[in-house]
Amino acid sequence: MAAVAVHQFAPCITCHAWNADRSMVAFCPNNSEVHIYKLSEDKWEQAHILQKHDQIVSGIDWSARSNRLVTASHDRNSYVWNYEGSEWVPTLVILRLNRAALCVQWSPKENKFAVGSGAKTVCICYYEQENNWWVSKLIRKRHDSSVTSVAWHPNNILLATTSTDGKCRVFSTFIKGVDTRDSKAGSSSDTKFGEQILQLDLSFSWAFGVKWSPSGNTLAYVGHSSVIYFVDDVGPSPLAQNVAFRDLPLRDVLFISEKTVIGVGFDCNPMVFAADESGIWSFVRFLGERKISSIGPKYGSQFSEAFGKLYGQSKHGMNNDGVDNSRPRGGVHENCITCIVPLGEAGSSTTTRFSTSGLDGKVVIWDLESQQDLLEYL
């Protein structure tokens, strides 16, 4: 079994994040609070409750080097939390939003973070030494709907976003005085703040869960029409692929290597996608599959079998002898998986451990070391 630990922390979890050594986890139990649990003698104990937001906390990220928490909420605010003494001290970030903040993520160098919102804008926040506060610069008039996900490129300048307008976009977030012009970053360090590098019109439905590969050469995101999109050579002439599947839509994705992606969502079971030697992506299998032996012989014509598969009768509880109903919904998780977080070292090109959280209130730790059939893709 790929799941090595299952923790039932709350009735429902919106999002979660880990500290650097994975000894503490922060999550939102689907309300305005952030609960922090600490591992003590092989038991998870509640250490802190952060109470500053007025509405549901929609995003949490924990910086590894500086040990700072950033939270975003539907109350249109964001806070940076610093651990001082024995307490977490919040600092309000001026976002200038008139709609909910939906997602947040620290940049690789941890000198900036991005906040996506329902106001069709992205806030790039950074610390201003002169005034001793966190300020934001807004990327406006680029999205036609809510920004559902943000992802930083390894070069700390490019930012990818997805939106409910169905598009994936890549922007430059270069801020003078915060970022340095690096020859390794290529032309991205020569662009202006907020300049749109790329717009992908691949999806005809809501788009979610964008991520970069460890090298930054490949971009992956998902559509609400049960399709995952892969884009290579991000730039003026990108190479795009899509993989459609018959199961429920995904909400988030994670690169565990340059050629392997884990997708999570409404099917309650992580899905593995991999690219072959020629770079063609395909669905491999579900993690945590549970096979149930069928009782009795199967009867039914080829037509009835095809008809049942086409309309998915087994999904709706209608028995059809010609339909393979060996894989029930879910597995370890019993409700939609909303968040997936890597547990490897920051900047590593391959990670076999990651965690997921969902609306069932569970935080599950997965390890692919024991999955021999998947090691060839790593």
C-alpha positions as a LaTeX table, in Angstrom:
\begin{tabular}{lrrr}
\hline
Residue & $x$ (\AA) & $y$ (\AA) & $z$ (\AA) \\
\hline
Met1 & 0.00 & 0.00 & 0.00 \\
Ala2 & 1.38 & 3.39 & $-0.99$ \\
Ala3 & $-0.26$ & 5.16 & 1.98 \\
Val4 & 2.09 & 4.82 & 4.96 \\
Ala5 & 0.27 & 7.04 & 7.49 \\
Val6 & $-3.31$ & 8.28 & 7.86 \\
His7 & $-4.18$ & 11.03 & 10.37 \\
Gln8 & $-7.75$ & 12.08 & 11.13 \\
Phe9 & $-7.21$ & 15.63 & 12.37 \\
Ala10 & $-10.66$ & 17.17 & 11.81 \\
Pro11 & $-14.08$ & 16.50 & 10.24 \\
Cys12 & $-12.98$ & 18.50 & 7.16 \\
Ile13 & $-9.71$ & 20.04 & 5.99 \\
Thr14 & $-9.45$ & 22.83 & 3.43 \\
Cys15 & $-5.64$ & 22.95 & 3.00 \\
His16 & $-2.46$ & 22.01 & 4.82 \\
Ala17 & 1.30 & 22.70 & 4.94 \\
Trp18 & 4.37 & 21.25 & 6.70 \\
Asn19 & 7.37 & 22.82 & 8.39 \\
Ala20 & 10.90 & 22.11 & 7.19 \\
Asp21 & 11.59 & 18.92 & 9.19 \\
Arg22 & 7.97 & 17.61 & 8.90 \\
Ser23 & 7.56 & 17.62 & 12.69 \\
Met24 & 4.67 & 20.09 & 12.54 \\
Val25 & 1.67 & 20.41 & 10.26 \\
Ala26 & $-0.67$ & 23.39 & 9.83 \\
Phe27 & $-4.16$ & 23.00 & 8.40 \\
Cys28 & $-7.50$ & 24.76 & 8.19 \\
Pro29 & $-10.44$ & 22.70 & 9.54 \\
Asn30 & $-12.81$ & 24.37 & 7.05 \\
Asn31 & $-13.27$ & 27.50 & 9.17 \\
Ser32 & $-11.46$ & 30.76 & 9.96 \\
Glu33 & $-8.80$ & 29.10 & 12.14 \\
Val34 & $-5.44$ & 27.50 & 11.44 \\
His35 & $-4.54$ & 24.55 & 13.67 \\
Ile36 & $-0.92$ & 23.56 & 14.16 \\
Tyr37 & $-0.13$ & 20.03 & 15.39 \\
Lys38 & 3.27 & 18.88 & 16.62 \\
Leu39 & 4.69 & 15.36 & 16.61 \\
Ser40 & 5.57 & 14.38 & 20.18 \\
Glu41 & 6.62 & 10.84 & 21.07 \\
Asp42 & 4.97 & 9.35 & 17.99 \\
Lys43 & 1.71 & 11.19 & 18.73 \\
Trp44 & 0.30 & 14.30 & 17.10 \\
Glu45 & $-0.69$ & 16.94 & 19.67 \\
Gln46 & $-2.29$ & 20.32 & 19.10 \\
Ala47 & 0.31 & 23.04 & 19.69 \\
His48 & $-1.28$ & 26.27 & 18.43 \\
Ile49 & $-4.50$ & 27.72 & 17.05 \\
Leu50 & $-4.08$ & 30.80 & 14.87 \\
Gln51 & $-7.14$ & 33.05 & 15.07 \\
Lys52 & $-7.00$ & 36.21 & 13.02 \\
His53 & $-9.11$ & 35.63 & 9.92 \\
Asp54 & $-12.88$ & 36.20 & 9.83 \\
Gln55 & $-13.77$ & 33.67 & 7.12 \\
Ile56 & $-12.54$ & 30.32 & 5.75 \\
Val57 & $-8.77$ & 30.07 & 5.28 \\
Ser58 & $-8.33$ & 29.03 & 1.65 \\
Gly59 & $-4.54$ & 28.81 & 1.44 \\
Ile60 & $-1.56$ & 28.01 & 3.70 \\
Asp61 & 2.15 & 27.81 & 2.90 \\
Trp62 & 5.07 & 27.26 & 5.27 \\
Ser63 & 8.50 & 28.54 & 4.22 \\
Ala64 & 11.27 & 26.02 & 4.85 \\
Arg65 & 14.25 & 28.33 & 5.43 \\
Ser66 & 12.67 & 31.29 & 7.25 \\
Asn67 & 10.03 & 29.22 & 9.14 \\
Arg68 & 7.25 & 31.69 & 8.31 \\
Leu69 & 3.63 & 30.84 & 7.68 \\
Val70 & 1.50 & 32.71 & 5.16 \\
Thr71 & $-2.27$ & 32.37 & 5.11 \\
Ala72 & $-4.96$ & 33.64 & 2.74 \\
Ser73 & $-8.67$ & 33.76 & 3.43 \\
His74 & $-12.07$ & 34.51 & 1.96 \\
Asp75 & $-12.07$ & 37.63 & 4.17 \\
Arg76 & $-9.81$ & 39.22 & 1.49 \\
Asn77 & $-6.81$ & 39.33 & 3.84 \\
Ser78 & $-3.46$ & 37.61 & 4.11 \\
Tyr79 & $-1.17$ & 37.28 & 7.13 \\
Val80 & 2.50 & 36.41 & 7.52 \\
Trp81 & 3.08 & 34.59 & 10.82 \\
Asn82 & 6.48 & 34.69 & 12.58 \\
Tyr83 & 7.30 & 32.40 & 15.48 \\
Glu84 & 8.55 & 34.63 & 18.31 \\
Gly85 & 9.20 & 33.10 & 21.70 \\
Ser86 & 6.41 & 30.58 & 22.10 \\
Glu87 & 3.73 & 32.28 & 20.02 \\
Trp88 & 2.93 & 32.97 & 16.37 \\
Val89 & 2.76 & 36.71 & 15.71 \\
Pro90 & 0.73 & 37.82 & 12.66 \\
Thr91 & 1.56 & 40.66 & 10.29 \\
Leu92 & $-1.22$ & 41.93 & 8.04 \\
Val93 & $-0.45$ & 42.09 & 4.32 \\
Ile94 & $-2.10$ & 44.89 & 2.35 \\
Leu95 & $-3.67$ & 43.02 & $-0.57$ \\
Arg96 & $-6.15$ & 45.68 & $-1.78$ \\
Leu97 & $-8.70$ & 43.07 & $-2.80$ \\
Asn98 & $-12.49$ & 43.39 & $-3.04$ \\
Arg99 & $-13.05$ & 39.64 & $-3.41$ \\
Ala100 & $-11.88$ & 36.51 & $-1.61$ \\
Ala101 & $-8.25$ & 35.37 & $-1.59$ \\
Leu102 & $-8.25$ & 31.80 & $-2.93$ \\
Cys103 & $-4.66$ & 30.51 & $-2.92$ \\
Val104 & $-1.18$ & 31.45 & $-1.75$ \\
Gln105 & 2.39 & 30.20 & $-2.29$ \\
Trp106 & 5.89 & 31.29 & $-1.28$ \\
Ser107 & 8.44 & 31.83 & $-4.05$ \\
Pro108 & 11.47 & 29.47 & $-4.16$ \\
Lys109 & 13.74 & 32.12 & $-2.58$ \\
Glu110 & 11.03 & 32.98 & $-0.02$ \\
Asn111 & 11.40 & 36.72 & $-0.63$ \\
Lys112 & 7.95 & 36.95 & $-2.26$ \\
Phe113 & 4.65 & 35.16 & $-2.25$ \\
Ala114 & 1.72 & 35.15 & $-4.65$ \\
Val115 & $-1.98$ & 35.33 & $-3.77$ \\
Gly116 & $-4.70$ & 34.41 & $-6.28$ \\
Ser117 & $-8.13$ & 35.91 & $-5.78$ \\
Gly118 & $-11.73$ & 36.04 & $-6.87$ \\
Ala119 & $-11.13$ & 39.64 & $-7.97$ \\
Lys120 & $-9.49$ & 38.42 & $-11.22$ \\
Thr121 & $-6.12$ & 39.63 & $-9.92$ \\
Val122 & $-2.88$ & 38.16 & $-8.57$ \\
Cys123 & $-1.08$ & 39.88 & $-5.69$ \\
Ile124 & 2.72 & 39.60 & $-5.60$ \\
Cys125 & 3.71 & 40.43 & $-2.02$ \\
Tyr126 & 7.17 & 41.33 & $-0.74$ \\
Tyr127 & 8.73 & 42.78 & 2.39 \\
Glu128 & 9.61 & 46.48 & 2.43 \\
Gln129 & 12.51 & 47.05 & 4.79 \\
Glu130 & 12.08 & 50.82 & 4.99 \\
Asn131 & 8.53 & 50.71 & 6.29 \\
Asn132 & 8.76 & 47.30 & 8.04 \\
Trp133 & 5.68 & 45.81 & 6.41 \\
Trp134 & 4.52 & 43.52 & 3.62 \\
Val135 & 3.20 & 45.26 & 0.50 \\
Ser136 & 1.75 & 43.93 & $-2.73$ \\
Lys137 & 1.87 & 44.68 & $-6.42$ \\
Leu138 & $-1.14$ & 43.59 & $-8.44$ \\
Ile139 & $-1.34$ & 41.88 & $-11.82$ \\
Arg140 & $-4.63$ & 43.29 & $-13.09$ \\
Lys141 & $-6.85$ & 43.05 & $-16.17$ \\
Arg142 & $-5.30$ & 39.78 & $-17.32$ \\
His143 & $-7.79$ & 37.22 & $-16.00$ \\
Asp144 & $-11.46$ & 37.04 & $-16.94$ \\
Ser145 & $-12.49$ & 35.18 & $-13.79$ \\
Ser146 & $-11.26$ & 33.94 & $-10.39$ \\
Val147 & $-7.62$ & 32.83 & $-10.07$ \\
Thr148 & $-7.76$ & 29.30 & $-8.65$ \\
Ser149 & $-4.09$ & 28.35 & $-8.42$ \\
Val150 & $-0.59$ & 29.85 & $-8.60$ \\
Ala151 & 2.80 & 28.16 & $-9.11$ \\
Trp152 & 6.31 & 29.63 & $-9.04$ \\
His153 & 8.91 & 28.73 & $-11.61$ \\
Pro154 & 12.26 & 27.61 & $-10.09$ \\
Asn155 & 13.86 & 30.86 & $-11.34$ \\
Asn156 & 11.77 & 32.84 & $-8.78$ \\
Ile157 & 10.49 & 35.23 & $-11.47$ \\
Leu158 & 7.94 & 33.45 & $-13.65$ \\
Leu159 & 4.53 & 32.68 & $-12.15$ \\
Ala160 & 1.90 & 30.37 & $-13.65$ \\
Thr161 & $-1.79$ & 30.81 & $-12.86$ \\
Thr162 & $-5.02$ & 28.99 & $-13.62$ \\
Ser163 & $-8.46$ & 30.53 & $-13.66$ \\
Thr164 & $-12.12$ & 29.61 & $-13.92$ \\
Asp165 & $-12.06$ & 31.27 & $-17.34$ \\
Gly166 & $-10.38$ & 28.03 & $-18.47$ \\
Lys167 & $-6.99$ & 29.55 & $-19.25$ \\
Cys168 & $-3.49$ & 29.02 & $-17.90$ \\
Arg169 & $-1.17$ & 32.01 & $-18.01$ \\
Val170 & 2.48 & 32.70 & $-17.25$ \\
Phe171 & 3.58 & 36.13 & $-15.98$ \\
Ser172 & 6.79 & 37.88 & $-15.09$ \\
Thr173 & 6.97 & 39.02 & $-11.45$ \\
Phe174 & 10.33 & 40.80 & $-11.59$ \\
Ile175 & 10.42 & 43.51 & $-8.91$ \\
Lys176 & 13.29 & 45.98 & $-8.88$ \\
Gly177 & 15.08 & 45.96 & $-5.54$ \\
Val178 & 13.73 & 42.50 & $-4.64$ \\
Asp179 & 14.89 & 40.37 & $-7.58$ \\
Thr180 & 18.30 & 40.44 & $-9.19$ \\
Arg181 & 18.96 & 40.15 & $-12.90$ \\
Asp182 & 20.41 & 36.69 & $-13.31$ \\
Ser183 & 21.92 & 35.40 & $-16.53$ \\
Lys184 & 20.72 & 31.91 & $-15.61$ \\
Ala185 & 17.12 & 33.10 & $-15.65$ \\
Gly186 & 17.46 & 33.98 & $-19.31$ \\
Ser187 & 15.12 & 36.51 & $-20.86$ \\
Ser188 & 12.61 & 36.25 & $-17.97$ \\
Ser189 & 14.72 & 38.61 & $-15.84$ \\
Asp190 & 14.56 & 41.23 & $-18.60$ \\
Thr191 & 10.77 & 41.42 & $-18.65$ \\
Lys192 & 8.65 & 43.95 & $-16.79$ \\
Phe193 & 6.44 & 43.17 & $-13.83$ \\
Gly194 & 3.07 & 41.83 & $-14.85$ \\
Glu195 & 4.06 & 41.14 & $-18.45$ \\
Gln196 & 2.22 & 38.11 & $-19.81$ \\
Ile197 & 4.65 & 35.58 & $-21.23$ \\
Leu198 & 2.14 & 32.96 & $-22.33$ \\
Gln199 & $-1.59$ & 32.23 & $-22.42$ \\
Leu200 & $-2.85$ & 28.69 & $-22.93$ \\
Asp201 & $-6.41$ & 28.24 & $-24.21$ \\
Leu202 & $-6.44$ & 24.44 & $-24.00$ \\
Ser203 & $-9.34$ & 23.96 & $-21.59$ \\
Phe204 & $-13.03$ & 24.64 & $-22.24$ \\
Ser205 & $-13.87$ & 24.36 & $-18.53$ \\
Trp206 & $-12.57$ & 25.67 & $-15.21$ \\
Ala207 & $-8.83$ & 25.22 & $-14.73$ \\
Phe208 & $-7.14$ & 24.25 & $-11.45$ \\
Gly209 & $-3.91$ & 23.02 & $-9.87$ \\
Val210 & $-1.02$ & 24.32 & $-11.97$ \\
Lys211 & 2.54 & 23.11 & $-11.24$ \\
Trp212 & 6.02 & 23.35 & $-12.78$ \\
Ser213 & 8.35 & 20.39 & $-13.17$ \\
Pro214 & 11.55 & 20.44 & $-11.03$ \\
Ser215 & 13.57 & 21.82 & $-13.97$ \\
Gly216 & 10.91 & 24.33 & $-14.94$ \\
Asn217 & 10.76 & 22.97 & $-18.50$ \\
Thr218 & 7.28 & 21.43 & $-18.24$ \\
Leu219 & 4.00 & 22.87 & $-16.99$ \\
Ala220 & 0.97 & 20.80 & $-15.92$ \\
Tyr221 & $-2.54$ & 21.85 & $-14.99$ \\
Val222 & $-6.01$ & 20.29 & $-14.93$ \\
Gly223 & $-9.42$ & 21.12 & $-16.33$ \\
His224 & $-12.80$ & 20.45 & $-14.75$ \\
Ser225 & $-13.73$ & 18.32 & $-17.76$ \\
Ser226 & $-11.55$ & 15.39 & $-16.53$ \\
Val227 & $-8.53$ & 16.40 & $-18.61$ \\
Ile228 & $-4.93$ & 17.07 & $-17.58$ \\
Tyr229 & $-2.69$ & 19.26 & $-19.74$ \\
Phe230 & 1.09 & 19.11 & $-20.17$ \\
Val231 & 3.05 & 21.93 & $-21.80$ \\
Asp232 & 6.72 & 21.63 & $-22.78$ \\
Asp233 & 9.06 & 24.39 & $-23.95$ \\
Val234 & 7.04 & 27.16 & $-22.31$ \\
Gly235 & 7.59 & 30.24 & $-24.47$ \\
Pro236 & 6.63 & 31.57 & $-27.90$ \\
Ser237 & 6.19 & 28.04 & $-29.38$ \\
Pro238 & 5.04 & 25.68 & $-26.61$ \\
Leu239 & 4.35 & 21.99 & $-27.16$ \\
Ala240 & 1.05 & 20.95 & $-25.55$ \\
Gln241 & $-0.50$ & 17.56 & $-24.82$ \\
Asn242 & $-3.67$ & 16.55 & $-23.03$ \\
Val243 & $-4.73$ & 13.31 & $-21.38$ \\
Ala244 & $-8.48$ & 12.74 & $-20.98$ \\
Phe245 & $-9.78$ & 10.15 & $-18.52$ \\
Arg246 & $-13.23$ & 8.76 & $-17.75$ \\
Asp247 & $-13.05$ & 9.35 & $-14.00$ \\
Leu248 & $-14.00$ & 12.39 & $-11.93$ \\
Pro249 & $-12.08$ & 15.69 & $-12.39$ \\
Leu250 & $-8.84$ & 16.57 & $-10.62$ \\
Arg251 & $-8.25$ & 19.57 & $-8.38$ \\
Asp252 & $-4.47$ & 19.63 & $-7.92$ \\
Val253 & $-1.29$ & 18.09 & $-9.33$ \\
Leu254 & 2.30 & 17.50 & $-8.23$ \\
Phe255 & 5.48 & 16.63 & $-10.14$ \\
Ile256 & 7.36 & 13.93 & $-8.21$ \\
Ser257 & 9.96 & 13.73 & $-10.98$ \\
Glu258 & 10.57 & 15.29 & $-14.36$ \\
Lys259 & 8.42 & 12.64 & $-16.08$ \\
Thr260 & 5.90 & 11.67 & $-13.38$ \\
Val261 & 2.87 & 13.58 & $-12.07$ \\
Ile262 & 0.41 & 12.78 & $-9.28$ \\
Gly263 & $-3.12$ & 14.14 & $-9.71$ \\
Val264 & $-5.72$ & 14.37 & $-6.93$ \\
Gly265 & $-9.34$ & 15.44 & $-6.89$ \\
Phe266 & $-12.94$ & 14.34 & $-6.78$ \\
Asp267 & $-12.17$ & 10.65 & $-7.35$ \\
Cys268 & $-10.75$ & 10.48 & $-3.79$ \\
Asn269 & $-7.78$ & 8.46 & $-5.06$ \\
Pro270 & $-4.45$ & 9.84 & $-6.37$ \\
Met271 & $-3.82$ & 9.21 & $-10.07$ \\
Val272 & $-0.36$ & 8.61 & $-11.57$ \\
Phe273 & 0.56 & 10.06 & $-14.98$ \\
Ala274 & 3.91 & 9.47 & $-16.67$ \\
Ala275 & 5.76 & 10.32 & $-19.88$ \\
Asp276 & 7.52 & 7.69 & $-21.97$ \\
Glu277 & 10.91 & 8.02 & $-23.66$ \\
Ser278 & 9.38 & 9.95 & $-26.55$ \\
Gly279 & 7.72 & 12.43 & $-24.17$ \\
Ile280 & 4.14 & 11.20 & $-24.63$ \\
Trp281 & 2.12 & 11.46 & $-21.41$ \\
Ser282 & $-0.44$ & 8.85 & $-20.34$ \\
Phe283 & $-2.38$ & 7.65 & $-17.32$ \\
Val284 & $-0.62$ & 4.82 & $-15.45$ \\
Arg285 & $-2.86$ & 3.79 & $-12.55$ \\
Phe286 & $-4.50$ & 4.80 & $-9.30$ \\
Leu287 & $-2.63$ & 4.70 & $-5.99$ \\
Gly288 & $-4.22$ & 2.64 & $-3.24$ \\
Glu289 & $-6.40$ & 0.59 & $-5.57$ \\
Arg290 & $-8.52$ & $-2.01$ & $-3.86$ \\
Lys291 & $-9.46$ & $-5.00$ & $-6.00$ \\
Ile292 & $-12.72$ & $-6.76$ & $-5.16$ \\
Ser293 & $-13.18$ & $-10.23$ & $-6.57$ \\
Ser294 & $-16.36$ & $-10.59$ & $-8.54$ \\
Ile295 & $-18.73$ & $-13.39$ & $-7.48$ \\
Gly296 & $-20.17$ & $-15.66$ & $-10.15$ \\
Pro297 & $-19.68$ & $-15.68$ & $-13.89$ \\
Lys298 & $-20.17$ & $-12.61$ & $-16.02$ \\
Tyr299 & $-22.92$ & $-12.60$ & $-18.59$ \\
Gly300 & $-23.87$ & $-10.08$ & $-21.24$ \\
Ser301 & $-23.19$ & $-9.33$ & $-24.84$ \\
Gln302 & $-20.41$ & $-7.14$ & $-26.17$ \\
Phe303 & $-23.04$ & $-4.51$ & $-26.91$ \\
Ser304 & $-24.29$ & $-4.40$ & $-23.32$ \\
Glu305 & $-20.71$ & $-4.20$ & $-22.04$ \\
Ala306 & $-19.88$ & $-1.29$ & $-24.34$ \\
Phe307 & $-23.18$ & 0.40 & $-23.53$ \\
Gly308 & $-22.52$ & 0.10 & $-19.80$ \\
Lys309 & $-19.00$ & 1.49 & $-20.08$ \\
Leu310 & $-20.19$ & 4.36 & $-22.24$ \\
Tyr311 & $-22.80$ & 5.54 & $-19.78$ \\
Gly312 & $-20.91$ & 4.52 & $-16.64$ \\
Gln313 & $-23.78$ & 2.61 & $-15.09$ \\
Ser314 & $-21.55$ & 1.08 & $-12.45$ \\
Lys315 & $-20.70$ & 4.56 & $-11.17$ \\
His316 & $-24.32$ & 5.28 & $-10.34$ \\
Gly317 & $-25.04$ & 2.06 & $-8.48$ \\
Met318 & $-26.77$ & 0.30 & $-11.40$ \\
Asn319 & $-25.59$ & $-3.27$ & $-11.69$ \\
Asn320 & $-24.53$ & $-4.47$ & $-15.11$ \\
Asp321 & $-22.96$ & $-7.90$ & $-15.41$ \\
Gly322 & $-20.91$ & $-6.84$ & $-18.41$ \\
Val323 & $-19.33$ & $-3.84$ & $-16.70$ \\
Asp324 & $-16.10$ & $-4.05$ & $-14.70$ \\
Asn325 & $-16.99$ & $-2.62$ & $-11.31$ \\
Ser326 & $-13.84$ & $-3.87$ & $-9.57$ \\
Arg327 & $-12.67$ & $-0.37$ & $-8.55$ \\
Pro328 & $-14.96$ & 1.43 & $-6.12$ \\
Arg329 & $-14.73$ & 5.16 & $-5.54$ \\
Gly330 & $-12.12$ & 6.28 & $-3.07$ \\
Gly331 & $-9.76$ & 4.22 & $-0.98$ \\
Val332 & $-7.83$ & 5.84 & 1.85 \\
His333 & $-9.66$ & 9.13 & 1.37 \\
Glu334 & $-13.44$ & 9.11 & 1.57 \\
Asn335 & $-14.10$ & 12.53 & 0.05 \\
Cys336 & $-12.60$ & 14.98 & $-2.44$ \\
Ile337 & $-8.83$ & 15.51 & $-2.14$ \\
Thr338 & $-8.19$ & 19.25 & $-2.27$ \\
Cys339 & $-4.48$ & 19.60 & $-1.52$ \\
Ile340 & $-1.22$ & 17.75 & $-2.28$ \\
Val341 & 2.15 & 18.75 & $-0.79$ \\
Pro342 & 5.63 & 17.29 & $-1.51$ \\
Leu343 & 7.63 & 15.93 & 1.43 \\
Gly344 & 11.03 & 15.81 & $-0.23$ \\
Glu345 & 13.85 & 18.30 & 0.11 \\
Ala346 & 13.26 & 21.70 & $-1.47$ \\
Gly347 & 14.82 & 21.90 & $-4.92$ \\
Ser348 & 15.15 & 18.14 & $-5.28$ \\
Ser349 & 14.47 & 16.76 & $-8.76$ \\
Thr350 & 12.75 & 13.63 & $-7.42$ \\
Thr351 & 10.57 & 12.96 & $-4.41$ \\
Thr352 & 8.82 & 9.73 & $-3.50$ \\
Arg353 & 6.93 & 11.06 & $-0.46$ \\
Phe354 & 4.01 & 13.47 & $-0.46$ \\
Ser355 & 0.91 & 14.20 & 1.59 \\
Thr356 & $-2.71$ & 14.82 & 0.68 \\
Ser357 & $-5.64$ & 16.31 & 2.57 \\
Gly358 & $-9.32$ & 16.35 & 1.76 \\
Leu359 & $-12.84$ & 17.13 & 2.77 \\
Asp360 & $-12.92$ & 13.93 & 4.85 \\
Gly361 & $-10.58$ & 15.59 & 7.38 \\
Lys362 & $-7.66$ & 13.24 & 6.76 \\
Val363 & $-4.01$ & 14.02 & 6.12 \\
Val364 & $-2.47$ & 11.03 & 4.35 \\
Ile365 & 1.28 & 10.47 & 3.81 \\
Trp366 & 2.18 & 8.49 & 0.69 \\
Asp367 & 5.48 & 6.77 & $-0.12$ \\
Leu368 & 6.19 & 5.32 & $-3.56$ \\
Glu369 & 9.35 & 3.44 & $-2.56$ \\
Ser370 & 7.34 & 0.25 & $-2.13$ \\
Gln371 & 5.59 & 0.63 & $-5.50$ \\
Gln372 & 8.00 & $-1.30$ & $-7.71$ \\
Asp373 & 6.01 & $-0.73$ & $-10.90$ \\
Leu374 & 6.27 & 3.06 & $-10.45$ \\
Leu375 & 9.98 & 3.28 & $-9.69$ \\
Glu376 & 10.85 & 2.98 & $-13.37$ \\
Tyr377 & 9.14 & 6.34 & $-13.99$ \\
Leu378 & 11.08 & 8.21 & $-11.29$ \\
\hline
\end{tabular}
